[in-house]
Amino acid sequence: MTRWSRGEASIERQLGAGELQAVRGAQANGEPWLVKASRTVDTAAGLIAVDPTSAITLAYDAARFAAMAVLAQQGLRATTKGGHIAVDDAVRAQFGDAFRPYRALRIRRNELEYPEHPDEVVEADESEEAVESCRKIIDAASKLLPHLGMF
């Protein structure tokens, strides 16, 4: 399988900056990440009515796991230097619209984890939207995985 060419310059830049690193062997298998993403989004969906804030946080985690799946399949992994933003930048540069909701989920998760107002109310419909966005990301990642080779 050939290297995914869209976003290649961005990935090269991230590798050079130490935001991403190359991995091989079992670490270059995206399937376990997809399994984890699916399990986590199901857990998030189960929390919508009782804990919508945690549901959003878990939906974000599941979306991140799906994004990590496509990167792993390419033999890539974010470093502690690059973190969650590196994952966001890498998948958006390469796969575009399918991963567009990831950034909004990441930003909302950060707002909830580091609140200006700790008593902020999160409605169930916002959590439902987060879970639905995550499911779309997981679906996109599942469809991409068979077409990805090592970067």
Phi, psi and omega in degrees: 000142183270164178295141176289120189273330180296131178079009184304317181296322178295317180294318177300319178297315180295322176296315180296328180276355181079015178278331175235157174222157178277142176229159181223178176064219184299333179291342181263040178234114182280343184304312180300327177294322178293321177299315179296320179299314181296317179296319183290320179292327175296320176296317178301315180300324179289345181262353187308311185286328186261333182208075185298331178295312178294328178298319178294316179300315179290325176298318177298313179303317180296319178296321178296319178297321178295319177295320178295331178297313182291325177293315179302319181299335178268001182077032181236150177210141175290146175265173176295333177292318182277320177056209184295327180293323178297321177298312179302308181300318184293314182287325179290322179296323184269324192239357170057233191304326181300332182251009180304318181296342182303316183298315180297320177297319180296315181295316180295319177301317178296320178299322181282326180282330182232067190285148169281327180231102186295347180263016180302133180269132175248125181276154181299326181294328176294319178295320177299317178297320179297316179296317180296318177300318179296317179300323178294321178295316178299318179298315179298317180297319179299321180287328181285321190312313182295345184260001185259135173247182180294142178280000000 
